[in-house]
Amino acid sequence: MIFQVYNNELTVGSIKVLGVSSSSMLLVGDAQTIQLASAFDTPAESLIIGPFVPLQSEGR
């Protein structure tokens, strides 16, 4: 089998992403390094910051 690869210039005008899953990546072209990042679109009223219950009573 003969396999030939021609690396030519790639121009992407725009990309429209309609949805992503919990683990997804969009790659266009070559990548020598890939860095991980995360973003959340959770509504503010459902975000809980801090412990659910006190860990220890202050009087004891």
PDB file of N, CA, C, O and CB in Angstrom:
ATOM      1  N   MET A   1       0.853  -1.173   0.000  1.00  0.00           N
ATOM      2  CA  MET A   1       0.000   0.000   0.000  1.00  0.00           C
ATOM      3  C   MET A   1       0.898   1.235   0.000  1.00  0.00           C
ATOM      4  O   MET A   1       1.872   1.297   0.750  1.00  0.00           O
ATOM      5  CB  MET A   1      -0.970  -0.002   1.227  1.00  0.00           C
ATOM      6  N   ILE A   2       0.580   2.192  -0.818  1.00  0.00           N
ATOM      7  CA  ILE A   2       1.296   3.471  -0.864  1.00  0.00           C
ATOM      8  C   ILE A   2       0.399   4.530  -0.234  1.00  0.00           C
ATOM      9  O   ILE A   2      -0.737   4.737  -0.661  1.00  0.00           O
ATOM     10  CB  ILE A   2       1.690   3.865  -2.342  1.00  0.00           C
ATOM     11  N   PHE A   3       0.929   5.196   0.787  1.00  0.00           N
ATOM     12  CA  PHE A   3       0.165   6.216   1.515  1.00  0.00           C
ATOM     13  C   PHE A   3       0.924   7.527   1.426  1.00  0.00           C
ATOM     14  O   PHE A   3       2.044   7.628   1.925  1.00  0.00           O
ATOM     15  CB  PHE A   3      -0.070   5.805   3.010  1.00  0.00           C
ATOM     16  N   GLN A   4       0.330   8.529   0.798  1.00  0.00           N
ATOM     17  CA  GLN A   4       0.977   9.830   0.655  1.00  0.00           C
ATOM     18  C   GLN A   4       0.143  10.884   1.365  1.00  0.00           C
ATOM     19  O   GLN A   4      -1.083  10.908   1.250  1.00  0.00           O
ATOM     20  CB  GLN A   4       1.168  10.196  -0.840  1.00  0.00           C
ATOM     21  N   VAL A   5       0.825  11.756   2.101  1.00  0.00           N
ATOM     22  CA  VAL A   5       0.163  12.841   2.823  1.00  0.00           C
ATOM     23  C   VAL A   5       0.700  14.156   2.289  1.00  0.00           C
ATOM     24  O   VAL A   5       1.913  14.350   2.207  1.00  0.00           O
ATOM     25  CB  VAL A   5       0.388  12.727   4.367  1.00  0.00           C
ATOM     26  N   TYR A   6      -0.196  15.058   1.927  1.00  0.00           N
ATOM     27  CA  TYR A   6       0.180  16.390   1.465  1.00  0.00           C
ATOM     28  C   TYR A   6      -0.365  17.398   2.469  1.00  0.00           C
ATOM     29  O   TYR A   6      -1.579  17.573   2.581  1.00  0.00           O
ATOM     30  CB  TYR A   6      -0.361  16.675   0.016  1.00  0.00           C
ATOM     31  N   ASN A   7       0.519  18.052   3.191  1.00  0.00           N
ATOM     32  CA  ASN A   7       0.107  19.075   4.150  1.00  0.00           C
ATOM     33  C   ASN A   7       0.041  20.419   3.439  1.00  0.00           C
ATOM     34  O   ASN A   7       1.066  21.070   3.235  1.00  0.00           O
ATOM     35  CB  ASN A   7       1.084  19.137   5.363  1.00  0.00           C
ATOM     36  N   ASN A   8      -1.139  20.824   3.068  1.00  0.00           N
ATOM     37  CA  ASN A   8      -1.353  22.112   2.424  1.00  0.00           C
ATOM     38  C   ASN A   8      -2.006  23.063   3.411  1.00  0.00           C
ATOM     39  O   ASN A   8      -2.391  22.662   4.510  1.00  0.00           O
ATOM     40  CB  ASN A   8      -2.220  21.962   1.153  1.00  0.00           C
ATOM     41  N   GLU A   9      -2.127  24.307   3.022  1.00  0.00           N
ATOM     42  CA  GLU A   9      -2.738  25.314   3.885  1.00  0.00           C
ATOM     43  C   GLU A   9      -4.232  25.043   4.025  1.00  0.00           C
ATOM     44  O   GLU A   9      -4.912  24.687   3.062  1.00  0.00           O
ATOM     45  CB  GLU A   9      -2.495  26.734   3.327  1.00  0.00           C
ATOM     46  N   LEU A  10      -4.723  25.220   5.245  1.00  0.00           N
ATOM     47  CA  LEU A  10      -6.140  25.036   5.539  1.00  0.00           C
ATOM     48  C   LEU A  10      -6.685  26.347   6.078  1.00  0.00           C
ATOM     49  O   LEU A  10      -6.154  26.889   7.048  1.00  0.00           O
ATOM     50  CB  LEU A  10      -6.368  23.871   6.555  1.00  0.00           C
ATOM     51  N   THR A  11      -7.725  26.854   5.467  1.00  0.00           N
ATOM     52  CA  THR A  11      -8.352  28.092   5.921  1.00  0.00           C
ATOM     53  C   THR A  11      -9.792  27.788   6.310  1.00  0.00           C
ATOM     54  O   THR A  11     -10.567  27.264   5.510  1.00  0.00           O
ATOM     55  CB  THR A  11      -8.291  29.197   4.818  1.00  0.00           C
ATOM     56  N   VAL A  12     -10.140  28.125   7.550  1.00  0.00           N
ATOM     57  CA  VAL A  12     -11.495  27.912   8.054  1.00  0.00           C
ATOM     58  C   VAL A  12     -12.113  29.279   8.284  1.00  0.00           C
ATOM     59  O   VAL A  12     -11.598  30.068   9.076  1.00  0.00           O
ATOM     60  CB  VAL A  12     -11.500  27.052   9.372  1.00  0.00           C
ATOM     61  N   GLY A  13     -13.208  29.565   7.603  1.00  0.00           N
ATOM     62  CA  GLY A  13     -13.866  30.858   7.751  1.00  0.00           C
ATOM     63  C   GLY A  13     -14.574  30.995   9.076  1.00  0.00           C
ATOM     64  O   GLY A  13     -14.356  31.972   9.793  1.00  0.00           O
ATOM     65  N   SER A  14     -15.415  30.044   9.419  1.00  0.00           N
ATOM     66  CA  SER A  14     -16.127  30.074  10.699  1.00  0.00           C
ATOM     67  C   SER A  14     -16.639  28.674  11.010  1.00  0.00           C
ATOM     68  O   SER A  14     -16.820  27.840  10.123  1.00  0.00           O
ATOM     69  CB  SER A  14     -17.303  31.101  10.668  1.00  0.00           C
ATOM     70  N   ILE A  15     -16.865  28.448  12.294  1.00  0.00           N
ATOM     71  CA  ILE A  15     -17.412  27.179  12.765  1.00  0.00           C
ATOM     72  C   ILE A  15     -18.555  27.505  13.710  1.00  0.00           C
ATOM     73  O   ILE A  15     -18.397  28.330  14.609  1.00  0.00           O
ATOM     74  CB  ILE A  15     -16.317  26.295  13.471  1.00  0.00           C
ATOM     75  N   LYS A  16     -19.696  26.874  13.522  1.00  0.00           N
ATOM     76  CA  LYS A  16     -20.837  27.066  14.414  1.00  0.00           C
ATOM     77  C   LYS A  16     -21.068  25.769  15.176  1.00  0.00           C
ATOM     78  O   LYS A  16     -21.375  24.737  14.579  1.00  0.00           O
ATOM     79  CB  LYS A  16     -22.120  27.490  13.620  1.00  0.00           C
ATOM     80  N   VAL A  17     -20.920  25.823  16.488  1.00  0.00           N
ATOM     81  CA  VAL A  17     -21.122  24.659  17.342  1.00  0.00           C
ATOM     82  C   VAL A  17     -22.493  24.782  17.986  1.00  0.00           C
ATOM     83  O   VAL A  17     -22.767  25.764  18.677  1.00  0.00           O
ATOM     84  CB  VAL A  17     -19.998  24.537  18.423  1.00  0.00           C
ATOM     85  N   LEU A  18     -23.346  23.811  17.770  1.00  0.00           N
ATOM     86  CA  LEU A  18     -24.703  23.859  18.306  1.00  0.00           C
ATOM     87  C   LEU A  18     -24.817  23.212  19.677  1.00  0.00           C
ATOM     88  O   LEU A  18     -25.733  23.541  20.429  1.00  0.00           O
ATOM     89  CB  LEU A  18     -25.653  23.188  17.355  1.00  0.00           C
ATOM     90  N   GLY A  19     -23.923  22.309  20.021  1.00  0.00           N
ATOM     91  CA  GLY A  19     -23.984  21.653  21.316  1.00  0.00           C
ATOM     92  C   GLY A  19     -22.744  20.818  21.543  1.00  0.00           C
ATOM     93  O   GLY A  19     -22.070  20.400  20.601  1.00  0.00           O
ATOM     94  N   VAL A  20     -22.457  20.584  22.804  1.00  0.00           N
ATOM     95  CA  VAL A  20     -21.319  19.744  23.165  1.00  0.00           C
ATOM     96  C   VAL A  20     -21.756  18.748  24.227  1.00  0.00           C
ATOM     97  O   VAL A  20     -22.751  18.962  24.920  1.00  0.00           O
ATOM     98  CB  VAL A  20     -20.125  20.601  23.671  1.00  0.00           C
ATOM     99  N   SER A  21     -21.018  17.676  24.346  1.00  0.00           N
ATOM    100  CA  SER A  21     -21.301  16.693  25.388  1.00  0.00           C
ATOM    101  C   SER A  21     -20.434  16.996  26.599  1.00  0.00           C
ATOM    102  O   SER A  21     -19.732  18.007  26.625  1.00  0.00           O
ATOM    103  CB  SER A  21     -21.053  15.245  24.880  1.00  0.00           C
ATOM    104  N   SER A  22     -20.479  16.132  27.595  1.00  0.00           N
ATOM    105  CA  SER A  22     -19.702  16.379  28.810  1.00  0.00           C
ATOM    106  C   SER A  22     -18.209  16.240  28.558  1.00  0.00           C
ATOM    107  O   SER A  22     -17.404  16.765  29.328  1.00  0.00           O
ATOM    108  CB  SER A  22     -20.130  15.424  29.915  1.00  0.00           C
ATOM    109  N   SER A  23     -17.834  15.560  27.521  1.00  0.00           N
ATOM    110  CA  SER A  23     -16.418  15.415  27.186  1.00  0.00           C
ATOM    111  C   SER A  23     -16.287  15.507  25.677  1.00  0.00           C
ATOM    112  O   SER A  23     -16.557  14.537  24.968  1.00  0.00           O
ATOM    113  CB  SER A  23     -15.830  14.063  27.724  1.00  0.00           C
ATOM    114  N   SER A  24     -15.874  16.667  25.180  1.00  0.00           N
ATOM    115  CA  SER A  24     -15.789  16.840  23.742  1.00  0.00           C
ATOM    116  C   SER A  24     -14.630  17.760  23.390  1.00  0.00           C
ATOM    117  O   SER A  24     -14.175  18.556  24.211  1.00  0.00           O
ATOM    118  CB  SER A  24     -17.103  17.396  23.186  1.00  0.00           C
ATOM    119  N   MET A  25     -14.166  17.635  22.160  1.00  0.00           N
ATOM    120  CA  MET A  25     -13.077  18.461  21.674  1.00  0.00           C
ATOM    121  C   MET A  25     -13.299  18.702  20.191  1.00  0.00           C
ATOM    122  O   MET A  25     -13.681  17.789  19.459  1.00  0.00           O
ATOM    123  CB  MET A  25     -11.691  17.796  21.940  1.00  0.00           C
ATOM    124  N   LEU A  26     -13.060  19.924  19.750  1.00  0.00           N
ATOM    125  CA  LEU A  26     -13.162  20.281  18.344  1.00  0.00           C
ATOM    126  C   LEU A  26     -11.756  20.605  17.865  1.00  0.00           C
ATOM    127  O   LEU A  26     -11.129  21.535  18.371  1.00  0.00           O
ATOM    128  CB  LEU A  26     -14.146  21.489  18.116  1.00  0.00           C
ATOM    129  N   LEU A  27     -11.262  19.859  16.908  1.00  0.00           N
ATOM    130  CA  LEU A  27      -9.901  20.027  16.406  1.00  0.00           C
ATOM    131  C   LEU A  27      -9.962  20.276  14.915  1.00  0.00           C
ATOM    132  O   LEU A  27     -10.518  19.473  14.167  1.00  0.00           O
ATOM    133  CB  LEU A  27      -9.023  18.787  16.724  1.00  0.00           C
ATOM    134  N   VAL A  28      -9.388  21.394  14.478  1.00  0.00           N
ATOM    135  CA  VAL A  28      -9.310  21.718  13.063  1.00  0.00           C
ATOM    136  C   VAL A  28      -7.835  21.875  12.729  1.00  0.00           C
ATOM    137  O   VAL A  28      -7.159  22.741  13.285  1.00  0.00           O
ATOM    138  CB  VAL A  28     -10.129  23.018  12.711  1.00  0.00           C
ATOM    139  N   GLY A  29      -7.340  21.053  11.835  1.00  0.00           N
ATOM    140  CA  GLY A  29      -5.936  21.134  11.454  1.00  0.00           C
ATOM    141  C   GLY A  29      -5.052  20.309  12.371  1.00  0.00           C
ATOM    142  O   GLY A  29      -5.526  19.418  13.076  1.00  0.00           O
ATOM    143  N   ASP A  30      -3.762  20.616  12.355  1.00  0.00           N
ATOM    144  CA  ASP A  30      -2.788  19.891  13.156  1.00  0.00           C
ATOM    145  C   ASP A  30      -2.675  20.507  14.539  1.00  0.00           C
ATOM    146  O   ASP A  30      -2.926  21.697  14.727  1.00  0.00           O
ATOM    147  CB  ASP A  30      -1.425  19.878  12.467  1.00  0.00           C
ATOM    148  N   ALA A  31      -2.296  19.687  15.495  1.00  0.00           N
ATOM    149  CA  ALA A  31      -2.084  20.172  16.861  1.00  0.00           C
ATOM    150  C   ALA A  31      -0.828  19.519  17.418  1.00  0.00           C
ATOM    151  O   ALA A  31      -0.719  18.293  17.462  1.00  0.00           O
ATOM    152  CB  ALA A  31      -3.320  19.872  17.771  1.00  0.00           C
ATOM    153  N   GLN A  32       0.114  20.347  17.842  1.00  0.00           N
ATOM    154  CA  GLN A  32       1.308  19.806  18.469  1.00  0.00           C
ATOM    155  C   GLN A  32       1.099  19.692  19.972  1.00  0.00           C
ATOM    156  O   GLN A  32       1.650  18.796  20.611  1.00  0.00           O
ATOM    157  CB  GLN A  32       2.533  20.682  18.158  1.00  0.00           C
ATOM    158  N   THR A  33       0.303  20.597  20.539  1.00  0.00           N
ATOM    159  CA  THR A  33       0.013  20.583  21.970  1.00  0.00           C
ATOM    160  C   THR A  33      -1.477  20.818  22.162  1.00  0.00           C
ATOM    161  O   THR A  33      -2.053  21.701  21.527  1.00  0.00           O
ATOM    162  CB  THR A  33       0.851  21.659  22.731  1.00  0.00           C
ATOM    163  N   ILE A  34      -2.106  20.034  23.034  1.00  0.00           N
ATOM    164  CA  ILE A  34      -3.512  20.220  23.380  1.00  0.00           C
ATOM    165  C   ILE A  34      -3.588  20.469  24.875  1.00  0.00           C
ATOM    166  O   ILE A  34      -3.085  19.666  25.662  1.00  0.00           O
ATOM    167  CB  ILE A  34      -4.381  18.982  22.963  1.00  0.00           C
ATOM    168  N   GLN A  35      -4.215  21.580  25.283  1.00  0.00           N
ATOM    169  CA  GLN A  35      -4.373  21.913  26.692  1.00  0.00           C
ATOM    170  C   GLN A  35      -5.829  21.726  27.079  1.00  0.00           C
ATOM    171  O   GLN A  35      -6.733  22.030  26.301  1.00  0.00           O
ATOM    172  CB  GLN A  35      -3.904  23.364  26.983  1.00  0.00           C
ATOM    173  N   LEU A  36      -6.048  21.225  28.280  1.00  0.00           N
ATOM    174  CA  LEU A  36      -7.402  20.986  28.762  1.00  0.00           C
ATOM    175  C   LEU A  36      -7.970  22.243  29.405  1.00  0.00           C
ATOM    176  O   LEU A  36      -7.245  23.003  30.047  1.00  0.00           O
ATOM    177  CB  LEU A  36      -7.421  19.823  29.757  1.00  0.00           C
ATOM    178  N   ALA A  37      -9.260  22.456  29.232  1.00  0.00           N
ATOM    179  CA  ALA A  37      -9.965  23.576  29.854  1.00  0.00           C
ATOM    180  C   ALA A  37     -11.393  23.130  30.118  1.00  0.00           C
ATOM    181  O   ALA A  37     -11.875  22.170  29.517  1.00  0.00           O
ATOM    182  CB  ALA A  37      -9.928  24.863  28.949  1.00  0.00           C
ATOM    183  N   SER A  38     -12.061  23.828  31.016  1.00  0.00           N
ATOM    184  CA  SER A  38     -13.453  23.491  31.288  1.00  0.00           C
ATOM    185  C   SER A  38     -14.256  24.764  31.489  1.00  0.00           C
ATOM    186  O   SER A  38     -13.730  25.788  31.924  1.00  0.00           O
ATOM    187  CB  SER A  38     -13.567  22.575  32.525  1.00  0.00           C
ATOM    188  N   ALA A  39     -15.528  24.683  31.169  1.00  0.00           N
ATOM    189  CA  ALA A  39     -16.449  25.800  31.346  1.00  0.00           C
ATOM    190  C   ALA A  39     -17.796  25.234  31.776  1.00  0.00           C
ATOM    191  O   ALA A  39     -18.196  24.158  31.330  1.00  0.00           O
ATOM    192  CB  ALA A  39     -16.582  26.650  30.034  1.00  0.00           C
ATOM    193  N   PHE A  40     -18.482  25.953  32.633  1.00  0.00           N
ATOM    194  CA  PHE A  40     -19.778  25.507  33.134  1.00  0.00           C
ATOM    195  C   PHE A  40     -20.838  26.540  32.773  1.00  0.00           C
ATOM    196  O   PHE A  40     -20.594  27.744  32.853  1.00  0.00           O
ATOM    197  CB  PHE A  40     -19.733  25.278  34.669  1.00  0.00           C
ATOM    198  N   ASP A  41     -21.988  26.075  32.387  1.00  0.00           N
ATOM    199  CA  ASP A  41     -23.108  26.975  32.123  1.00  0.00           C
ATOM    200  C   ASP A  41     -24.234  26.698  33.108  1.00  0.00           C
ATOM    201  O   ASP A  41     -25.408  26.690  32.739  1.00  0.00           O
ATOM    202  CB  ASP A  41     -23.609  26.819  30.669  1.00  0.00           C
ATOM    203  N   THR A  42     -23.862  26.470  34.372  1.00  0.00           N
ATOM    204  CA  THR A  42     -24.831  26.182  35.422  1.00  0.00           C
ATOM    205  C   THR A  42     -25.489  27.481  35.883  1.00  0.00           C
ATOM    206  O   THR A  42     -24.787  28.468  36.104  1.00  0.00           O
ATOM    207  CB  THR A  42     -24.153  25.458  36.612  1.00  0.00           C
ATOM    208  N   PRO A  43     -26.804  27.511  36.035  1.00  0.00           N
ATOM    209  CA  PRO A  43     -27.460  28.721  36.545  1.00  0.00           C
ATOM    210  C   PRO A  43     -26.961  29.058  37.952  1.00  0.00           C
ATOM    211  O   PRO A  43     -26.657  28.157  38.735  1.00  0.00           O
ATOM    212  CB  PRO A  43     -28.995  28.539  36.555  1.00  0.00           C
ATOM    213  N   ALA A  44     -26.877  30.322  38.268  1.00  0.00           N
ATOM    214  CA  ALA A  44     -26.335  30.767  39.559  1.00  0.00           C
ATOM    215  C   ALA A  44     -27.128  30.216  40.742  1.00  0.00           C
ATOM    216  O   ALA A  44     -26.539  29.919  41.781  1.00  0.00           O
ATOM    217  CB  ALA A  44     -26.321  32.288  39.620  1.00  0.00           C
ATOM    218  N   GLU A  45     -28.447  30.072  40.613  1.00  0.00           N
ATOM    219  CA  GLU A  45     -29.263  29.605  41.737  1.00  0.00           C
ATOM    220  C   GLU A  45     -29.031  28.127  42.067  1.00  0.00           C
ATOM    221  O   GLU A  45     -29.380  27.688  43.163  1.00  0.00           O
ATOM    222  CB  GLU A  45     -30.729  29.830  41.431  1.00  0.00           C
ATOM    223  N   SER A  46     -28.458  27.362  41.157  1.00  0.00           N
ATOM    224  CA  SER A  46     -28.190  25.955  41.448  1.00  0.00           C
ATOM    225  C   SER A  46     -26.746  25.708  41.884  1.00  0.00           C
ATOM    226  O   SER A  46     -26.371  24.567  42.154  1.00  0.00           O
ATOM    227  CB  SER A  46     -28.502  25.111  40.233  1.00  0.00           C
ATOM    228  N   LEU A  47     -25.943  26.749  41.955  1.00  0.00           N
ATOM    229  CA  LEU A  47     -24.549  26.619  42.368  1.00  0.00           C
ATOM    230  C   LEU A  47     -24.454  26.730  43.878  1.00  0.00           C
ATOM    231  O   LEU A  47     -24.897  27.721  44.459  1.00  0.00           O
ATOM    232  CB  LEU A  47     -23.668  27.689  41.688  1.00  0.00           C
ATOM    233  N   ILE A  48     -23.877  25.718  44.519  1.00  0.00           N
ATOM    234  CA  ILE A  48     -23.728  25.700  45.975  1.00  0.00           C
ATOM    235  C   ILE A  48     -22.251  25.851  46.293  1.00  0.00           C
ATOM    236  O   ILE A  48     -21.428  25.038  45.870  1.00  0.00           O
ATOM    237  CB  ILE A  48     -24.311  24.384  46.601  1.00  0.00           C
ATOM    238  N   ILE A  49     -21.922  26.894  47.040  1.00  0.00           N
ATOM    239  CA  ILE A  49     -20.537  27.128  47.436  1.00  0.00           C
ATOM    240  C   ILE A  49     -20.445  26.948  48.940  1.00  0.00           C
ATOM    241  O   ILE A  49     -21.153  27.625  49.686  1.00  0.00           O
ATOM    242  CB  ILE A  49     -20.047  28.550  47.004  1.00  0.00           C
ATOM    243  N   GLY A  50     -19.595  26.056  49.394  1.00  0.00           N
ATOM    244  CA  GLY A  50     -19.423  25.807  50.816  1.00  0.00           C
ATOM    245  C   GLY A  50     -19.967  24.448  51.191  1.00  0.00           C
ATOM    246  O   GLY A  50     -20.524  23.745  50.349  1.00  0.00           O
ATOM    247  N   PRO A  51     -19.810  24.070  52.454  1.00  0.00           N
ATOM    248  CA  PRO A  51     -20.288  22.752  52.895  1.00  0.00           C
ATOM    249  C   PRO A  51     -21.811  22.705  52.957  1.00  0.00           C
ATOM    250  O   PRO A  51     -22.468  23.725  53.165  1.00  0.00           O
ATOM    251  CB  PRO A  51     -19.702  22.403  54.269  1.00  0.00           C
ATOM    252  N   PHE A  52     -22.358  21.513  52.773  1.00  0.00           N
ATOM    253  CA  PHE A  52     -23.804  21.334  52.853  1.00  0.00           C
ATOM    254  C   PHE A  52     -24.285  21.447  54.299  1.00  0.00           C
ATOM    255  O   PHE A  52     -25.335  22.036  54.556  1.00  0.00           O
ATOM    256  CB  PHE A  52     -24.210  19.975  52.261  1.00  0.00           C
ATOM    257  N   VAL A  53     -23.536  20.896  55.232  1.00  0.00           N
ATOM    258  CA  VAL A  53     -23.869  20.959  56.659  1.00  0.00           C
ATOM    259  C   VAL A  53     -22.616  21.400  57.399  1.00  0.00           C
ATOM    260  O   VAL A  53     -21.510  21.203  56.896  1.00  0.00           O
ATOM    261  CB  VAL A  53     -24.396  19.572  57.201  1.00  0.00           C
ATOM    262  N   PRO A  54     -22.760  21.998  58.595  1.00  0.00           N
ATOM    263  CA  PRO A  54     -21.564  22.375  59.349  1.00  0.00           C
ATOM    264  C   PRO A  54     -20.727  21.139  59.678  1.00  0.00           C
ATOM    265  O   PRO A  54     -21.265  20.093  60.040  1.00  0.00           O
ATOM    266  CB  PRO A  54     -21.953  23.118  60.644  1.00  0.00           C
ATOM    267  N   LEU A  55     -19.423  21.269  59.550  1.00  0.00           N
ATOM    268  CA  LEU A  55     -18.540  20.140  59.828  1.00  0.00           C
ATOM    269  C   LEU A  55     -18.385  19.902  61.323  1.00  0.00           C
ATOM    270  O   LEU A  55     -18.239  18.760  61.758  1.00  0.00           O
ATOM    271  CB  LEU A  55     -17.179  20.372  59.199  1.00  0.00           C
ATOM    272  N   GLN A  56     -18.415  20.983  62.119  1.00  0.00           N
ATOM    273  CA  GLN A  56     -18.261  20.848  63.562  1.00  0.00           C
ATOM    274  C   GLN A  56     -18.984  22.014  64.222  1.00  0.00           C
ATOM    275  O   GLN A  56     -18.931  23.144  63.736  1.00  0.00           O
ATOM    276  CB  GLN A  56     -16.750  20.807  63.977  1.00  0.00           C
ATOM    277  N   SER A  57     -19.659  21.734  65.330  1.00  0.00           N
ATOM    278  CA  SER A  57     -20.350  22.795  66.056  1.00  0.00           C
ATOM    279  C   SER A  57     -19.327  23.706  66.709  1.00  0.00           C
ATOM    280  O   SER A  57     -18.272  23.247  67.146  1.00  0.00           O
ATOM    281  CB  SER A  57     -21.313  22.211  67.115  1.00  0.00           C
ATOM    282  N   GLU A  58     -19.635  25.005  66.778  1.00  0.00           N
ATOM    283  CA  GLU A  58     -18.704  25.962  67.371  1.00  0.00           C
ATOM    284  C   GLU A  58     -18.659  25.850  68.888  1.00  0.00           C
ATOM    285  O   GLU A  58     -17.642  26.209  69.483  1.00  0.00           O
ATOM    286  CB  GLU A  58     -19.084  27.374  66.974  1.00  0.00           C
ATOM    287  N   GLY A  59     -19.709  25.372  69.540  1.00  0.00           N
ATOM    288  CA  GLY A  59     -19.768  25.297  70.995  1.00  0.00           C
ATOM    289  C   GLY A  59     -19.105  24.068  71.585  1.00  0.00           C
ATOM    290  O   GLY A  59     -19.003  23.983  72.808  1.00  0.00           O
ATOM    291  N   ARG A  60     -18.659  23.132  70.807  1.00  0.00           N
ATOM    292  CA  ARG A  60     -18.116  21.880  71.359  1.00  0.00           C
ATOM    293  C   ARG A  60     -16.637  21.824  71.288  1.00  0.00           C
ATOM    294  O   ARG A  60     -16.035  20.837  71.711  1.00  0.00           O
ATOM    295  CB  ARG A  60     -18.678  20.701  70.648  1.00  0.00           C
TER     296      ARG A  60
END
